[in-house]
Structure formats: C-alpha cells, structure tokens
Amino acid sequence: MAKLYFYYSAMNAGKTTTLLQSAHNYRERGMRTAILTPRLDHRAGSGVVASRIGLRADGMGFGAETDLLATIDADIASHGPLHCVLVDEAQFLSRAQVWQLSEVVDRLRIPVLCYGLRTDFRGELFEGSQYLLAWADELQEIKTICHTGSKATMTVRVDENGHAVQDGPQVEIGGNERYVSVSRPEFKKIMRGEGRIDPLQIALPL
C-alpha cells in the first residue's frame, strides 16, 4: 500500500543525500521517480537537487501556487507510469500542497517521500512540516549531532559575524554559513546569550 512519508531533521543531517539515495534505489530497479523541489531554493540551480557531499539530480521545480497533484498527473501523461515521488525541502510546502501529495498517495497509489526541516530558527513549525506531521502515514527522524555531542533537534540562524539571529523572516535560504544545528538545551542557552555557536566542521576530503 502506498504511503505518505515525512523524513524530518535539523539542518545538515543529510536529508537531501538520503532523498537522492532513495531515488537511485528505485531507478536501479527500473522504476521511474519524480523529484519535486521548491523554486525558492535555487542554490544548486533551478530545478536541481544537490547534497552537501556532491550528489545531484534534476527535479521539477514548484512554486507556492503549484498544484502538485496536477503536476504528477501531467508527468504520468507525458512520461508513463511513476513509481515514487520524492520532495526535497518539504517544509516549504503549503497546507494545500501537502493535501495534494496525500491525494497522489490515496488516488494514484504512488508512495510520496518528503524530506525537510521540522522547525525554523525560532523553534516554530513550518507550514509544510506542520501538516506533514499531522497527515503523513509514516514519520522518521534523520538524526544529526550538536557540537556538545548530544542529538541536534533545533536550528540556529547566524549572521555574517556568527552571532545568533532571533528575528527576521521565517524563510531565508542558506546553508552551512547561515544555519547551525544544536540540541534543545544548547538552543535555549544560545537564545539567552549564554551558549556558543561553533562553526560547522570543515569539509573533509572524500
């Protein structure tokens, strides 16, 4: 039975790497996939999904008003049967789009795998994450580590000087230079001005 999955984490936990590996696993078995990615995240180029370790794949970009059920219907009409839909940066989905993805599962019987952040830099749920947590059939946390050694569950936004930012728009695209994943106790300390923000580890040679 097809299901709606939500794989969530803090920043830099390897969500996109996991998505690309899942897509590869399907394709390796001769099964066709569709990757959806929000147009507002164009760090790797429009419609391109790229991980921090260098993996990348072409996807279909979508905007805030895109009907994702109609998008998948059109893709099937043009290219034939589809075996899996994967969504990168799923926190940017709207409530309506999460519902549309549930229709892909329930009407078209196609599994949908969504990967995204659970909360923003203030510890608040994103709209997409809120409704995925409410409606997904399966929830799975992708774990990453705080510099304290504890599990990181929160994300801190930093400015150009490495200081924590507590105000500003919820959506501000950035990577390692703008966001650091920390544990909840460390997040509280940082917000009180008592904790520290370690720069992300340097990239290691492969």
C-alpha positions in Angstrom: 0.0 0.0 0.0 1.3 3.4 -0.9 2.0 5.8 1.9 2.9 9.4 2.6 6.3 9.6 4.4 7.9 12.5 6.2 11.6 12.3 7.0 12.5 15.3 9.2 15.5 16.7 10.9 17.5 19.8 11.8 19.9 21.4 9.3 22.8 19.4 7.8 21.6 16.0 8.7 21.8 14.5 5.2 18.2 14.8 4.2 18.9 15.5 0.5 21.6 12.8 0.4 19.0 10.3 1.7 16.5 11.5 -0.9 18.9 11.1 -3.7 19.9 7.6 -2.5 16.3 6.6 -2.3 15.7 7.9 -5.9 18.8 5.9 -7.0 17.5 2.7 -5.4 14.2 3.0 -7.3 15.9 3.7 -10.6 18.4 0.9 -10.1 15.4 -1.5 -10.2 14.0 0.0 -13.3 11.3 2.1 -11.6 10.6 5.7 -12.5 10.7 8.5 -9.9 9.8 12.2 -9.9 11.7 14.6 -7.6 10.0 17.9 -6.6 12.0 20.8 -5.3 10.8 24.3 -4.3 11.8 27.1 -6.8 12.7 29.4 -4.0 15.7 27.2 -3.1 17.9 27.7 -6.2 21.4 27.3 -4.6 22.2 24.5 -6.9 20.3 25.9 -9.9 16.6 26.0 -10.8 15.1 22.6 -10.5 18.3 20.9 -9.3 18.5 18.9 -6.1 22.1 18.8 -4.7 23.5 17.4 -1.5 26.5 18.7 0.5 28.6 15.6 -0.4 28.3 16.4 -4.2 25.3 14.2 -5.3 22.8 15.9 -7.5 19.8 15.2 -9.7 17.4 17.1 -11.9 14.0 17.7 -10.4 10.8 19.5 -11.1 10.6 23.0 -9.5 7.4 24.1 -7.9 6.1 27.4 -6.6 3.7 28.3 -3.8 0.7 28.1 -6.1 1.6 24.9 -7.9 -1.0 22.1 -7.8 1.2 19.1 -7.1 -1.5 16.5 -7.9 -1.9 18.1 -11.3 1.8 18.2 -11.8 2.1 14.5 -11.1 -0.9 13.7 -13.4 0.8 15.7 -16.2 4.1 13.9 -15.7 2.4 10.5 -15.9 0.5 11.5 -19.0 3.8 12.6 -20.7 6.2 10.0 -19.5 4.3 7.0 -18.3 3.9 5.1 -15.0 5.5 6.6 -12.0 6.6 4.5 -9.0 7.7 7.1 -6.4 7.5 10.9 -5.8 10.3 12.5 -3.7 10.0 16.0 -2.3 13.1 18.0 -1.2 12.8 20.9 1.3 9.3 19.8 2.1 9.0 22.3 4.9 8.2 24.9 2.2 5.1 23.1 1.1 1.8 24.8 1.7 -1.1 23.2 3.5 -2.9 22.7 0.2 0.2 21.1 -1.4 0.6 18.6 1.5 -3.1 17.6 0.9 -2.4 17.3 -2.8 0.5 14.9 -2.1 -1.8 12.9 0.1 -4.1 12.6 -3.0 -1.1 11.3 -5.0 -0.9 8.6 -2.4 -4.6 7.8 -2.0 -5.9 8.4 -5.5 -2.9 7.4 -7.7 -1.5 4.8 -5.3 2.0 6.2 -5.6 4.3 6.5 -2.5 5.4 10.0 -1.6 8.6 10.6 0.3 9.0 14.1 1.8 12.3 15.3 3.3 12.5 18.6 5.3 13.1 20.6 8.4 10.6 20.2 11.3 11.2 23.7 12.8 12.6 27.1 11.9 15.3 29.1 13.6 12.8 30.2 16.3 11.8 26.6 17.1 8.4 27.1 15.3 6.9 24.6 12.8 7.0 25.4 9.1 3.6 25.2 7.4 4.6 22.2 5.3 6.1 20.4 8.3 3.0 21.1 10.4 0.7 19.3 8.0 3.1 16.5 7.2 3.4 15.8 10.9 -0.4 15.8 11.0 -1.2 13.8 7.9 1.8 11.6 7.0 1.4 7.8 7.4 5.0 7.4 8.5 7.3 9.8 10.4 11.0 9.2 10.7 13.7 11.5 12.2 17.0 11.8 10.4 19.5 12.4 13.2 22.4 14.8 13.4 24.8 15.9 16.2 25.2 19.1 18.2 28.7 20.3 19.0 28.0 19.3 22.6 27.8 15.7 21.5 24.0 15.5 22.1 21.4 14.9 19.4 20.7 18.1 17.5 17.0 18.9 17.1 17.0 22.7 16.7 18.4 25.1 14.2 20.1 28.4 14.9 20.3 31.1 12.2 23.6 33.1 12.4 24.6 36.5 10.9 27.8 37.2 8.9 29.6 37.6 12.2 28.5 34.2 13.6 26.0 35.7 16.1 22.6 34.1 16.6 19.7 35.8 14.9 16.3 35.8 16.7 14.3 38.0 14.4 13.6 38.1 10.6 11.6 36.2 8.0 10.9 32.5 8.5 12.2 31.6 5.1 15.8 32.8 4.3 17.7 30.4 2.1 21.2 29.4 3.2 23.5 26.6 4.1 26.3 25.9 6.5 27.2 29.6 6.6 23.8 30.6 7.9 22.5 27.8 10.0 23.9 25.6 12.8 22.1 22.5 14.3 22.1 22.3 18.1 20.4 20.4 20.9 17.4 21.9 22.6 19.3 22.8 25.8 22.1 24.4 23.8 19.4 26.3 21.7 18.0 27.7 24.9 21.4 28.8 26.1 22.2 30.5 22.8 18.9 32.3 22.8 19.7 33.6 26.3 23.2 34.7 25.1 24.9 32.1 27.3 25.8 29.4 24.8 28.2 29.4 21.9 27.9 28.7 18.2 30.7 26.6 16.9 31.4 27.0 13.2 30.4 23.9 11.2 33.2 21.4 10.8 35.4 21.9 7.7 34.8 19.7 4.7 36.8 16.5 4.8 38.4 15.1 1.7 36.5 12.2 0.2 
